[in-house]
Amino acid sequence: MCFQATLYFNPSEIPGIEGDIYDGAEAVEELIHVTAFAQPTLPIITNETPNNVSAARWGLVPSWVKDAVQAHDLSLMTLNARSEEVWSKPSYRAAIRKTRGLFPVSGFIEWHHDKKLKIPHLVRVPGPRVFTLACIWDEWLDKESGEVLRTFSVMTTQANELMSYIHNSKKRMPVIIQPENRRAWLTSEDRAEVETLMQPLADGILEAWPISSEVSRVRVETEHPEVLEPIGDVIR
């Protein structure tokens, strides 16, 4: 699955769909480590405003949710959306058709299980400091407060070879949208094309390394990049 990420980059490094810098990128906060379980508000790029960085809370709340209690409870169950279920599950089926987005990260964190040990690994795309995870988003109106809440869920798919080794408990990985496919992910109305974009990333693109278990104790961290430093060999 994908519940931990790092946004350790300069906002100016977020590339626009046409190669330009996104409007609003200067407001993005550099975060060493975020966990979905804290439900942070993070930058995403939406199909609605593809040249702007928008803010959304991690944990999707569909527009049909009735009240704040249901919104809170459901959002903790929608941190990830499985590609195999997204077309039919009530929480996701409208969003996958109408409101897709991109979540810019510099890496994500998964745990390798070795008997009783859980070893965190930082996974990234070598080269660019920023790459994009596929997400779906929605807006929910709290009728009591009048607040409009924008939220998102990270798409996941079956693991490729590297991620099958690292995330060996469930063998899942986030859907990674390569630069040449970003526009299609945001705008395509062809279900077959969208399903193709939700396939596991080809082998040989990602790299990973083990990092300190201290990262498991941090919720939203902005000051200690050393938690991301390798404590073992790079795996490709």
C-alpha positions in Angstrom: 0.0 0.0 0.0 1.1 3.6 0.3 0.7 5.4 3.6 4.1 7.2 4.0 5.8 9.7 1.7 8.4 12.4 1.6 8.0 15.8 0.0 11.7 16.8 0.3 12.1 19.1 -2.6 12.1 22.8 -3.5 8.6 23.9 -4.7 10.2 25.2 -7.9 11.1 21.6 -8.8 7.5 20.6 -9.4 7.2 20.5 -13.2 4.1 21.6 -15.0 2.3 19.6 -17.6 3.8 21.7 -20.3 7.2 21.9 -18.5 6.4 25.2 -16.7 6.3 25.7 -13.0 2.8 25.3 -11.5 1.0 28.3 -10.2 0.9 28.1 -6.4 4.0 26.0 -6.1 5.7 28.6 -4.0 3.2 27.8 -1.2 4.2 24.1 -1.0 5.9 23.2 2.3 9.0 20.9 2.2 8.2 17.9 4.3 10.7 15.2 5.3 8.1 12.6 6.2 4.3 12.5 6.1 2.0 9.7 7.1 -1.5 9.3 5.7 -2.8 8.3 9.2 -2.2 11.9 10.4 -4.4 13.0 7.5 -2.2 15.9 6.4 -3.2 18.6 3.9 -0.8 18.2 1.0 -0.3 19.5 -2.6 -2.0 17.8 -5.5 -2.5 18.7 -9.2 -6.1 18.2 -10.3 -7.8 17.7 -13.7 -9.9 20.7 -12.9 -7.0 23.1 -12.6 -4.0 21.2 -14.2 -1.7 24.2 -14.2 -2.1 25.0 -10.5 -1.1 23.3 -7.2 -4.1 22.7 -5.0 -4.3 21.7 -1.4 -6.1 18.5 -0.3 -6.3 16.4 2.8 -5.2 12.8 2.5 -8.2 10.5 3.0 -11.0 10.7 0.4 -14.4 11.9 1.5 -17.0 11.4 -1.4 -19.5 14.2 -2.1 -22.4 12.0 -1.0 -21.3 11.6 2.6 -24.1 12.7 5.0 -22.3 14.2 8.0 -19.0 14.9 9.7 -18.9 11.7 11.7 -19.3 9.6 8.6 -16.8 11.8 6.8 -14.2 11.2 9.5 -14.7 7.5 9.7 -14.7 6.9 5.9 -11.7 9.1 5.3 -9.5 6.7 7.4 -10.5 3.8 5.1 -9.9 5.7 1.8 -6.2 6.6 2.2 -5.5 4.3 -0.7 -7.7 3.2 -3.6 -7.0 -0.2 -5.1 -7.0 0.0 -8.9 -8.8 -3.4 -9.1 -11.8 -2.0 -7.1 -11.9 1.7 -8.2 -14.5 1.4 -10.9 -17.1 -0.4 -8.8 -16.5 0.7 -5.2 -19.0 3.5 -4.2 -16.3 5.7 -2.6 -14.2 5.8 -5.8 -16.3 5.1 -8.9 -17.3 8.7 -9.6 -13.8 10.1 -8.8 -12.0 7.7 -11.1 -14.2 8.9 -14.0 -14.3 12.6 -13.3 -11.8 13.8 -10.7 -8.3 12.4 -11.1 -5.1 14.1 -9.9 -1.4 13.9 -9.3 0.4 13.8 -6.0 4.0 15.1 -6.2 6.5 13.3 -4.0 10.2 12.8 -3.8 9.8 9.3 -2.4 7.6 6.9 -0.5 8.3 4.5 2.3 7.5 0.8 2.6 8.5 -1.9 5.0 10.2 -5.1 4.2 9.3 -8.0 6.6 12.2 -10.2 7.7 10.7 -12.7 10.2 9.9 -10.4 13.2 11.7 -7.4 11.8 10.0 -4.6 9.8 12.7 -2.7 7.9 11.6 0.7 6.3 12.9 1.5 2.8 12.8 4.7 1.0 11.7 4.2 -2.6 12.3 6.8 -5.3 12.8 7.5 -9.0 16.5 8.3 -9.6 17.2 11.6 -11.4 14.3 14.0 -10.9 13.7 15.0 -7.3 10.0 15.0 -7.9 7.8 12.3 -9.4 4.0 11.9 -9.3 1.7 9.4 -7.8 -1.8 8.9 -9.3 -4.6 10.0 -7.0 -8.3 10.6 -7.2 -10.0 13.5 -5.3 -13.4 14.8 -4.4 -15.0 17.7 -2.6 -17.5 17.3 0.3 -19.7 20.1 1.7 -20.2 20.1 5.5 -23.7 21.3 5.7 -23.4 22.3 9.3 -20.3 24.5 9.0 -20.6 25.4 5.3 -16.9 24.3 4.8 -16.0 22.6 1.5 -13.4 19.9 2.1 -11.1 18.7 -0.7 -9.6 15.3 -0.1 -7.7 12.6 -2.1 -6.8 9.0 -2.1 -3.5 7.5 -3.6 -4.0 4.8 -6.2 -2.3 1.5 -5.7 -1.7 -1.5 -7.9 0.2 -4.8 -7.9 3.9 -4.6 -7.1 6.6 -4.8 -9.7 9.7 -7.0 -9.1 11.5 -4.5 -6.8 8.4 -3.6 -4.8 7.5 -7.3 -4.4 10.8 -7.7 -2.6 10.4 -4.6 -0.5 6.7 -4.8 0.3 6.7 -8.5 0.7 3.8 -8.7 3.1 1.1 -7.4 0.6 3.0 -6.9 -2.6 1.4 -3.6 -3.5 2.8 -0.3 -4.8 1.4 3.2 -5.6 0.5 3.9 -9.2 3.3 6.1 -10.6 2.5 8.4 -13.5 5.5 9.1 -15.7 5.9 12.6 -17.2 4.7 11.6 -20.7 1.5 10.2 -19.2 0.5 12.9 -16.8 -1.8 14.7 -19.2 -3.6 11.5 -20.2 -4.1 10.5 -16.6 -5.7 13.9 -15.9 -7.9 14.2 -19.0 -8.6 10.8 -20.6 -12.2 9.7 -20.9 -11.2 6.3 -22.3 -11.5 3.7 -19.5 -9.1 1.3 -21.3 -6.4 4.0 -21.4 -6.9 4.9 -17.7 -6.6 1.2 -16.8 -3.4 1.0 -18.7 -1.9 3.9 -16.7 -2.8 2.1 -13.5 -0.4 -0.8 -14.2 2.7 -1.4 -12.1 5.7 0.7 -13.1 8.2 -1.2 -15.4 11.1 -2.9 -13.7 14.4 -1.1 -13.6 13.1 2.4 -13.0 12.8 2.6 -9.2 15.6 2.4 -6.6 15.3 1.9 -2.8 17.4 1.7 0.3 16.9 0.8 3.9 16.5 3.7 6.3 16.4 4.1 10.1 13.5 2.7 12.0 13.2 6.1 13.6 11.0 7.0 10.7 8.3 4.7 12.1 8.0 7.0 15.1 7.6 10.2 13.2 4.2 11.5 12.1 4.8 14.7 10.1 8.4 15.8 10.2 10.0 18.9 8.7 13.4 19.2 10.4 15.4 15.9 10.3 16.3 14.7 6.7 18.8 12.3 8.2 16.0 9.8 8.8 16.0 9.3 5.0 19.7 8.5 4.7 20.7 4.9 3.6 21.8 2.5 6.3 22.4 -0.3 3.7 22.9 -0.9 0.0 20.9 0.7 -2.7 18.5 -1.9 -4.4 17.4 -1.6 -8.0 
